[in-house]
């Protein structure tokens, strides 16, 4: 993973939060393992996976699904609003 000062700071911050969460849960990390290392390792592994053929295929499918859902949302929202207003007209959804 390329070095980026803002990302490096984020990794350090999230690593510290992770260590604190483990301590708070009663399972502190062993002294030789840091939260920063865990966060950095996870990001590195994810980067490798997303660059792999399988990761590329899954990413493409996730984008397709997100596009399909986004295209469906306006009609779903409109249908819900129409239902809400029709309920209000006959008194079923209206409040006094």
C-alpha positions as CSV (number, residue, x, y, z in Angstrom):
1,X,0.0,0.0,0.0
2,X,1.3,3.4,-0.9
3,X,2.3,5.8,1.8
4,X,-0.1,8.6,2.5
5,X,0.3,10.8,5.6
6,X,-3.5,11.1,6.2
7,X,-4.1,7.4,5.7
8,X,-1.1,6.6,8.0
9,X,-2.6,8.8,10.7
10,X,-6.1,7.2,10.2
11,X,-4.5,3.7,10.5
12,X,-2.7,4.8,13.8
13,X,-6.0,6.3,15.2
14,X,-8.1,3.3,14.3
15,X,-5.4,0.9,15.6
16,X,-5.5,2.7,18.9
17,X,-9.3,2.5,19.0
18,X,-9.1,-1.2,18.2
19,X,-6.6,-1.8,21.0
20,X,-8.8,0.1,23.4
21,X,-11.9,-1.9,22.3
22,X,-10.1,-5.2,22.9
23,X,-9.0,-4.0,26.4
24,X,-12.5,-2.8,27.2
25,X,-13.9,-6.2,26.1
26,X,-11.4,-7.9,28.5
27,X,-9.2,-9.3,25.8
28,X,-6.1,-7.1,25.4
29,X,-3.9,-7.8,22.5
30,X,-0.6,-9.5,23.2
31,X,2.3,-7.1,23.7
32,X,3.9,-8.0,20.3
33,X,0.7,-7.3,18.4
34,X,-0.6,-3.8,17.9
35,X,-4.0,-2.5,16.7
36,X,-2.1,-0.5,14.0
37,X,-0.6,-3.7,12.7
38,X,-4.0,-5.4,12.5
39,X,-5.6,-2.4,10.7
40,X,-2.6,-2.1,8.3
41,X,-2.6,-5.9,7.6
42,X,-6.3,-6.0,7.0
43,X,-6.1,-3.1,4.5
44,X,-3.1,-4.7,2.7
45,X,-4.9,-8.0,2.4
46,X,-8.1,-6.3,1.2
47,X,-6.1,-4.4,-1.4
48,X,-4.5,-7.6,-2.7
49,X,-7.9,-9.3,-2.9
50,X,-9.6,-6.4,-4.7
51,X,-6.8,-6.4,-7.3
52,X,-7.2,-10.2,-7.8
53,X,-9.4,-11.6,-10.7
54,X,-11.9,-12.8,-8.1
55,X,-12.0,-9.5,-6.3
56,X,-12.3,-7.6,-9.6
57,X,-15.3,-9.8,-10.6
58,X,-17.0,-9.4,-7.3
59,X,-16.4,-5.6,-7.3
60,X,-17.9,-5.4,-10.7
61,X,-21.0,-7.3,-9.6
62,X,-21.3,-5.2,-6.4
63,X,-21.3,-2.1,-8.6
64,X,-24.0,-3.6,-10.9
65,X,-26.2,-4.5,-7.9
66,X,-25.8,-1.0,-6.4
67,X,-26.8,0.5,-9.8
68,X,-29.8,-1.7,-10.0
69,X,-30.9,-0.8,-6.5
70,X,-30.3,2.9,-7.1
71,X,-32.5,2.7,-10.2
72,X,-35.3,1.0,-8.3
73,X,-35.3,3.4,-5.4
74,X,-37.2,6.3,-6.9
75,X,-40.1,4.1,-7.9
76,X,-40.2,2.5,-4.5
77,X,-40.1,5.8,-2.7
78,X,-42.8,7.1,-5.0
79,X,-45.0,4.0,-4.3
80,X,-44.6,4.4,-0.6
81,X,-45.5,8.1,-0.7
82,X,-48.5,7.4,-2.8
83,X,-49.6,4.7,-0.3
84,X,-49.0,7.1,2.5
85,X,-51.1,9.8,0.9
86,X,-53.9,7.5,-0.1
87,X,-54.1,6.2,3.5
88,X,-54.4,9.7,4.7
89,X,-57.2,10.5,2.3
90,X,-59.5,7.8,3.6
91,X,-58.6,8.5,7.2
92,X,-56.6,5.3,7.8
93,X,-53.3,7.1,8.0
94,X,-54.5,10.5,9.2
95,X,-54.0,11.6,12.8
96,X,-56.2,14.1,14.6
